[in-house]
Amino acid sequence: MKSSLTISLPEDTERDLTKAATQDGVTKDEFVSKAVKVALWRRAFRASRAELVPQARMQGILTDEDVFKIIS
């Protein structure tokens, strides 16, 4: 199911959006939709990392090498 969202942009931002979407070969709607998905993914990643890093540090997992030792 799709829903619609109306946003207001400053003229220079709208101009940059139009240019970026054209360069990527997508519509402005598709460009903005992808940008929102990426922003939401990054937000979820940061939240997960903020929760998991302290737990890993408490177990002595401080580097990538520490992780590789555990999983190999």
MMTF fields as JSON, N, C-alpha, C and O atoms, coordinates in Angstrom:
{
  "mmtfVersion": "1.0.0",
  "mmtfProducer": "UNKNOWN",
  "numBonds": 287,
  "numAtoms": 288,
  "numGroups": 72,
  "numChains": 1,
  "numModels": 1,
  "chainsPerModel": [1],
  "groupsPerChain": [72],
  "chainIdList": ["A"],
  "bondAtomList": [4, 2, 8, 6, 12, 10, 16, 14, 20, 18, 24, 22, 28, 26, 32, 30, 36, 34, 40, 38, 44, 42, 48, 46, 52, 50, 56, 54, 60, 58, 64, 62, 68, 66, 72, 70, 76, 74, 80, 78, 84, 82, 88, 86, 92, 90, 96, 94, 100, 98, 104, 102, 108, 106, 112, 110, 116, 114, 120, 118, 124, 122, 128, 126, 132, 130, 136, 134, 140, 138, 144, 142, 148, 146, 152, 150, 156, 154, 160, 158, 164, 162, 168, 166, 172, 170, 176, 174, 180, 178, 184, 182, 188, 186, 192, 190, 196, 194, 200, 198, 204, 202, 208, 206, 212, 210, 216, 214, 220, 218, 224, 222, 228, 226, 232, 230, 236, 234, 240, 238, 244, 242, 248, 246, 252, 250, 256, 254, 260, 258, 264, 262, 268, 266, 272, 270, 276, 274, 280, 278, 284, 282],
  "bondOrderList": [1, 1, 1, 1, 1, 1, 1, 1, 1, 1, 1, 1, 1, 1, 1, 1, 1, 1, 1, 1, 1, 1, 1, 1, 1, 1, 1, 1, 1, 1, 1, 1, 1, 1, 1, 1, 1, 1, 1, 1, 1, 1, 1, 1, 1, 1, 1, 1, 1, 1, 1, 1, 1, 1, 1, 1, 1, 1, 1, 1, 1, 1, 1, 1, 1, 1, 1, 1, 1, 1, 1],
  "groupList": [{"groupName": "MET", "atomNameList": ["N", "CA", "C", "O"], "elementList": ["N", "C", "C", "O"], "formalChargeList": [0, 0, 0, 0], "bondAtomList": [1, 0, 2, 1, 3, 2], "bondOrderList": [1, 1, 2], "singleLetterCode": "M", "chemCompType": "L-PEPTIDE LINKING"}, {"groupName": "LYS", "atomNameList": ["N", "CA", "C", "O"], "elementList": ["N", "C", "C", "O"], "formalChargeList": [0, 0, 0, 0], "bondAtomList": [1, 0, 2, 1, 3, 2], "bondOrderList": [1, 1, 2], "singleLetterCode": "K", "chemCompType": "L-PEPTIDE LINKING"}, {"groupName": "SER", "atomNameList": ["N", "CA", "C", "O"], "elementList": ["N", "C", "C", "O"], "formalChargeList": [0, 0, 0, 0], "bondAtomList": [1, 0, 2, 1, 3, 2], "bondOrderList": [1, 1, 2], "singleLetterCode": "S", "chemCompType": "L-PEPTIDE LINKING"}, {"groupName": "LEU", "atomNameList": ["N", "CA", "C", "O"], "elementList": ["N", "C", "C", "O"], "formalChargeList": [0, 0, 0, 0], "bondAtomList": [1, 0, 2, 1, 3, 2], "bondOrderList": [1, 1, 2], "singleLetterCode": "L", "chemCompType": "L-PEPTIDE LINKING"}, {"groupName": "THR", "atomNameList": ["N", "CA", "C", "O"], "elementList": ["N", "C", "C", "O"], "formalChargeList": [0, 0, 0, 0], "bondAtomList": [1, 0, 2, 1, 3, 2], "bondOrderList": [1, 1, 2], "singleLetterCode": "T", "chemCompType": "L-PEPTIDE LINKING"}, {"groupName": "ILE", "atomNameList": ["N", "CA", "C", "O"], "elementList": ["N", "C", "C", "O"], "formalChargeList": [0, 0, 0, 0], "bondAtomList": [1, 0, 2, 1, 3, 2], "bondOrderList": [1, 1, 2], "singleLetterCode": "I", "chemCompType": "L-PEPTIDE LINKING"}, {"groupName": "PRO", "atomNameList": ["N", "CA", "C", "O"], "elementList": ["N", "C", "C", "O"], "formalChargeList": [0, 0, 0, 0], "bondAtomList": [1, 0, 2, 1, 3, 2], "bondOrderList": [1, 1, 2], "singleLetterCode": "P", "chemCompType": "L-PEPTIDE LINKING"}, {"groupName": "GLU", "atomNameList": ["N", "CA", "C", "O"], "elementList": ["N", "C", "C", "O"], "formalChargeList": [0, 0, 0, 0], "bondAtomList": [1, 0, 2, 1, 3, 2], "bondOrderList": [1, 1, 2], "singleLetterCode": "E", "chemCompType": "L-PEPTIDE LINKING"}, {"groupName": "ASP", "atomNameList": ["N", "CA", "C", "O"], "elementList": ["N", "C", "C", "O"], "formalChargeList": [0, 0, 0, 0], "bondAtomList": [1, 0, 2, 1, 3, 2], "bondOrderList": [1, 1, 2], "singleLetterCode": "D", "chemCompType": "L-PEPTIDE LINKING"}, {"groupName": "ARG", "atomNameList": ["N", "CA", "C", "O"], "elementList": ["N", "C", "C", "O"], "formalChargeList": [0, 0, 0, 0], "bondAtomList": [1, 0, 2, 1, 3, 2], "bondOrderList": [1, 1, 2], "singleLetterCode": "R", "chemCompType": "L-PEPTIDE LINKING"}, {"groupName": "ALA", "atomNameList": ["N", "CA", "C", "O"], "elementList": ["N", "C", "C", "O"], "formalChargeList": [0, 0, 0, 0], "bondAtomList": [1, 0, 2, 1, 3, 2], "bondOrderList": [1, 1, 2], "singleLetterCode": "A", "chemCompType": "L-PEPTIDE LINKING"}, {"groupName": "GLN", "atomNameList": ["N", "CA", "C", "O"], "elementList": ["N", "C", "C", "O"], "formalChargeList": [0, 0, 0, 0], "bondAtomList": [1, 0, 2, 1, 3, 2], "bondOrderList": [1, 1, 2], "singleLetterCode": "Q", "chemCompType": "L-PEPTIDE LINKING"}, {"groupName": "GLY", "atomNameList": ["N", "CA", "C", "O"], "elementList": ["N", "C", "C", "O"], "formalChargeList": [0, 0, 0, 0], "bondAtomList": [1, 0, 2, 1, 3, 2], "bondOrderList": [1, 1, 2], "singleLetterCode": "G", "chemCompType": "PEPTIDE LINKING"}, {"groupName": "VAL", "atomNameList": ["N", "CA", "C", "O"], "elementList": ["N", "C", "C", "O"], "formalChargeList": [0, 0, 0, 0], "bondAtomList": [1, 0, 2, 1, 3, 2], "bondOrderList": [1, 1, 2], "singleLetterCode": "V", "chemCompType": "L-PEPTIDE LINKING"}, {"groupName": "PHE", "atomNameList": ["N", "CA", "C", "O"], "elementList": ["N", "C", "C", "O"], "formalChargeList": [0, 0, 0, 0], "bondAtomList": [1, 0, 2, 1, 3, 2], "bondOrderList": [1, 1, 2], "singleLetterCode": "F", "chemCompType": "L-PEPTIDE LINKING"}, {"groupName": "TRP", "atomNameList": ["N", "CA", "C", "O"], "elementList": ["N", "C", "C", "O"], "formalChargeList": [0, 0, 0, 0], "bondAtomList": [1, 0, 2, 1, 3, 2], "bondOrderList": [1, 1, 2], "singleLetterCode": "W", "chemCompType": "L-PEPTIDE LINKING"}],
  "groupTypeList": [0, 1, 2, 2, 3, 4, 5, 2, 3, 6, 7, 8, 4, 7, 9, 8, 3, 4, 1, 10, 10, 4, 11, 8, 12, 13, 4, 1, 8, 7, 14, 13, 2, 1, 10, 13, 1, 13, 10, 3, 15, 9, 9, 10, 14, 9, 10, 2, 9, 10, 7, 3, 13, 6, 11, 10, 9, 0, 11, 12, 5, 3, 4, 8, 7, 8, 13, 14, 1, 5, 5, 2],
  "groupIdList": [1, 2, 3, 4, 5, 6, 7, 8, 9, 10, 11, 12, 13, 14, 15, 16, 17, 18, 19, 20, 21, 22, 23, 24, 25, 26, 27, 28, 29, 30, 31, 32, 33, 34, 35, 36, 37, 38, 39, 40, 41, 42, 43, 44, 45, 46, 47, 48, 49, 50, 51, 52, 53, 54, 55, 56, 57, 58, 59, 60, 61, 62, 63, 64, 65, 66, 67, 68, 69, 70, 71, 72],
  "secStructList": [7, 7, 7, 7, 7, 7, 7, 7, 7, 7, 2, 2, 2, 2, 2, 2, 2, 2, 2, 2, 2, 2, 2, 2, 6, 1, 7, 2, 2, 2, 2, 2, 2, 2, 2, 2, 2, 2, 2, 2, 2, 2, 2, 2, 2, 2, 2, 2, 2, 2, 2, 2, 2, 2, 2, 2, 2, 2, 6, 6, 7, 7, 1, 2, 2, 2, 2, 2, 2, 2, 2, 7],
  "xCoordList": [0.836, 0.0, 0.885, 1.854, 0.567, 1.312, 0.495, -0.736, 1.209, 0.555, 1.311, 2.455, 0.68, 1.281, 1.711, 1.118, 2.754, 3.271, 3.622, 4.313, 3.161, 3.469, 4.494, 4.324, 5.568, 6.592, 6.853, 6.624, 7.326, 7.739, 9.256, 9.879, 9.842, 11.288, 11.66, 10.936, 12.764, 13.27, 13.575, 13.87, 13.502, 13.694, 15.034, 15.1, 16.098, 17.406, 17.476, 18.126, 16.817, 16.791, 15.985, 16.373, 14.871, 14.043, 14.808, 14.716, 15.555, 16.365, 17.442, 17.686, 18.092, 19.103, 18.485, 19.083, 17.295, 16.579, 16.272, 16.497, 15.764, 15.442, 16.689, 16.65, 17.789, 19.045, 19.532, 19.91, 19.525, 19.997, 19.134, 19.654, 17.827, 16.923, 17.142, 17.166, 17.301, 17.55, 18.861, 18.927, 19.901, 21.189, 21.107, 21.781, 20.285, 20.132, 19.118, 18.979, 18.415, 17.44, 16.179, 15.562, 15.797, 14.588, 13.728, 14.171, 12.504, 11.642, 12.031, 12.729, 11.568, 11.827, 11.193, 11.779, 10.013, 9.363, 10.242, 10.432, 10.777, 11.63, 12.905, 13.352, 13.485, 14.709, 14.47, 15.247, 13.392, 13.083, 12.728, 13.145, 11.963, 11.599, 12.849, 12.951, 13.797, 15.038, 15.826, 16.378, 15.877, 16.612, 16.01, 16.74, 14.695, 14.033, 14.351, 14.645, 14.294, 14.619, 16.044, 16.291, 16.984, 18.382, 18.522, 19.22, 17.863, 17.934, 17.356, 17.912, 16.258, 15.656, 16.543, 16.654, 17.178, 18.089, 19.271, 19.653, 19.856, 20.996, 20.612, 21.385, 19.42, 18.945, 18.824, 19.236, 18.257, 18.118, 19.495, 19.706, 20.424, 21.782, 22.454, 23.045, 22.366, 22.974, 22.367, 23.08, 21.047, 20.384, 20.864, 21.135, 20.968, 21.455, 22.891, 23.255, 23.694, 25.102, 25.236, 26.048, 24.444, 24.504, 24.151, 24.666, 23.287, 22.888, 23.909, 24.199, 24.449, 25.295, 26.765, 27.425, 27.286, 28.705, 29.05, 30.039, 28.285, 28.627, 28.602, 29.427, 27.666, 27.604, 28.853, 29.411, 29.279, 30.484, 31.71, 32.552, 31.809, 32.966, 33.031, 34.115, 31.873, 31.855, 32.382, 32.874, 32.281, 32.78, 34.202, 34.741, 34.799, 36.168, 36.293, 37.39, 35.215, 35.239, 35.404, 34.469, 36.627, 36.947, 37.291, 37.171, 37.713, 38.162, 37.514, 36.879, 37.69, 37.23, 37.932, 37.33, 39.209, 39.974, 39.369, 39.336, 38.893, 38.23, 36.995, 36.731, 36.252, 35.055, 35.444, 34.837, 36.458, 36.885, 37.368, 37.142, 38.024, 38.48, 37.284, 37.348, 36.218, 35.029, 34.291, 33.819, 34.193, 33.357, 34.122, 33.507, 35.449, 36.183, 36.472, 37.081],
  "yCoordList": [-1.173, 0.0, 1.241, 1.311, 2.196, 3.442, 4.554, 4.541, 5.512, 6.723, 7.912, 7.783, 9.044, 10.257, 11.182, 11.206, 11.941, 12.92, 14.163, 14.08, 15.286, 16.547, 17.283, 17.437, 17.738, 18.489, 19.812, 19.944, 20.759, 22.038, 22.107, 21.779, 22.538, 22.657, 24.063, 24.68, 24.56, 25.814, 25.612, 24.498, 26.682, 26.559, 25.934, 25.116, 26.307, 25.748, 24.259, 23.513, 23.813, 22.386, 21.616, 20.52, 22.183, 21.529, 21.44, 20.438, 22.476, 22.481, 21.4, 20.688, 21.273, 20.232, 18.84, 17.91, 18.7, 17.423, 17.031, 15.889, 17.969, 17.701, 17.265, 16.304, 17.966, 17.635, 16.244, 15.446, 15.951, 14.651, 13.508, 12.478, 13.689, 12.647, 12.401, 11.256, 13.476, 13.348, 12.608, 11.724, 12.974, 12.305, 10.821, 10.0, 10.479, 9.072, 8.327, 7.109, 9.041, 8.408, 7.948, 6.958, 8.667, 8.323, 9.572, 10.689, 9.36, 10.501, 11.119, 10.507, 12.33, 12.971, 12.156, 12.028, 11.605, 10.758, 9.559, 9.245, 8.894, 7.73, 8.126, 7.416, 9.257, 9.728, 10.0, 9.569, 10.719, 11.052, 9.793, 9.644, 8.89, 7.647, 6.856, 6.353, 6.747, 6.027, 6.744, 6.101, 8.063, 8.832, 8.629, 8.526, 8.57, 8.342, 6.937, 6.755, 5.951, 4.577, 4.483, 3.833, 5.128, 5.105, 5.786, 5.282, 6.925, 7.644, 6.8, 6.778, 6.115, 5.266, 4.068, 3.671, 3.488, 2.369, 2.816, 2.137, 3.974, 4.487, 4.765, 4.497, 5.3, 5.589, 4.297, 4.243, 3.256, 1.963, 1.359, 0.764, 1.504, 0.992, 1.677, 1.014, 3.01, 3.75, 3.345, 3.218, 3.142, 2.723, 1.332, 1.1, 0.422, -0.931, -0.882, -1.553, -0.095, 0.024, 0.617, 0.152, 1.636, 2.268, 1.271, 1.362, 0.336, -0.675, -1.808, -2.296, -2.222, -3.414, -3.163, -4.032, -2.007, -1.741, -1.815, -2.459, -1.191, -1.323, -2.775, -3.168, -3.562, -4.969, -5.712, -6.541, -5.41, -6.058, -5.655, -6.494, -4.382, -3.916, -4.589, -4.896, -4.815, -5.489, -6.915, -7.479, -7.495, -8.854, -8.858, -9.909, -7.67, -7.587, -7.572, -7.751, -7.367, -7.299, -5.829, -5.035, -5.484, -4.085, -3.773, -2.626, -4.769, -4.549, -5.556, -6.519, -5.307, -6.269, -7.608, -8.669, -7.542, -8.775, -9.607, -10.834, -8.949, -9.662, -10.401, -11.535, -9.755, -10.375, -11.579, -12.644, -11.411, -12.492, -13.699, -14.838, -13.462, -14.573, -15.37, -16.594, -14.681, -15.336, -16.144, -17.248, -15.595, -16.251, -17.273, -18.035, -17.298, -18.259, -19.537, -20.452],
  "zCoordList": [0.0, 0.0, 0.0, 0.755, -0.82, -0.888, -0.269, -0.288, 0.277, 0.748, 0.18, -0.256, 0.187, -0.365, 0.755, 1.833, 0.473, 1.413, 0.617, -0.399, 1.059, 0.394, 1.24, 2.449, 0.585, 1.304, 0.583, -0.62, 1.332, 0.761, 0.798, 1.808, -0.311, -0.403, -0.855, -1.637, -0.374, -0.926, -2.412, -2.843, -3.184, -4.63, -5.0, -5.918, -4.299, -4.65, -4.347, -5.079, -3.28, -2.948, -3.982, -4.387, -4.407, -5.429, -6.744, -7.453, -7.065, -8.288, -8.202, -9.177, -7.035, -6.844, -6.901, -7.444, -6.344, -6.389, -7.827, -8.227, -8.593, -9.997, -10.749, -11.516, -10.532, -11.215, -10.808, -11.666, -9.51, -9.024, -9.55, -9.977, -9.52, -10.011, -11.502, -11.954, -12.254, -13.691, -13.943, -14.797, -13.196, -13.369, -13.028, -13.649, -12.045, -11.65, -12.512, -12.392, -13.372, -14.257, -13.546, -13.94, -12.494, -11.747, -11.585, -11.849, -11.15, -10.873, -9.534, -8.726, -9.324, -8.029, -6.909, -5.834, -7.142, -6.137, -5.781, -4.606, -6.81, -6.563, -5.825, -4.925, -6.207, -5.563, -4.085, -3.233, -3.786, -2.392, -1.605, -0.457, -2.211, -1.529, -1.149, -0.03, -2.074, -1.784, -0.687, 0.206, -0.753, 0.259, 1.645, 2.631, 1.723, 3.012, 3.516, 4.697, 2.635, 3.032, 3.557, 4.573, 2.869, 3.304, 4.66, 5.54, 4.833, 6.114, 7.248, 8.346, 6.994, 8.024, 8.347, 9.507, 7.318, 7.545, 8.39, 9.343, 8.035, 8.801, 10.249, 11.169, 10.442, 11.798, 12.603, 13.762, 11.988, 12.665, 12.94, 13.997, 12.01, 12.196, 13.378, 14.23, 13.432, 14.54, 15.877, 16.872, 15.901, 17.143, 17.565, 18.743, 16.621, 16.93, 17.414, 18.38, 16.746, 17.123, 18.521, 19.321, 18.813, 20.135, 21.24, 22.354, 20.928, 21.914, 22.013, 23.105, 20.869, 20.843, 21.158, 21.729, 20.803, 21.045, 22.529, 22.88, 23.409, 24.831, 25.316, 26.141, 24.809, 25.203, 24.718, 25.438, 23.504, 22.961, 23.77, 24.089, 24.098, 24.874, 26.243, 26.737, 26.85, 28.151, 28.032, 29.01, 26.851, 26.628, 26.062, 25.716, 25.974, 25.48, 23.979, 23.45, 23.291, 21.828, 21.459, 21.561, 21.025, 20.778, 19.329, 18.897, 18.585, 17.208, 16.266, 16.696, 14.969, 13.966, 14.152, 13.986, 14.499, 14.702, 15.835, 15.75, 16.891, 17.988, 17.484, 17.883, 16.614, 16.043, 15.197, 15.308, 14.351, 13.469, 14.261, 13.853, 15.38, 16.224, 16.761, 16.871, 17.088, 17.641, 16.582, 16.853, 15.383, 14.366, 13.519, 12.773, 13.626, 12.788, 13.536, 12.982]
}
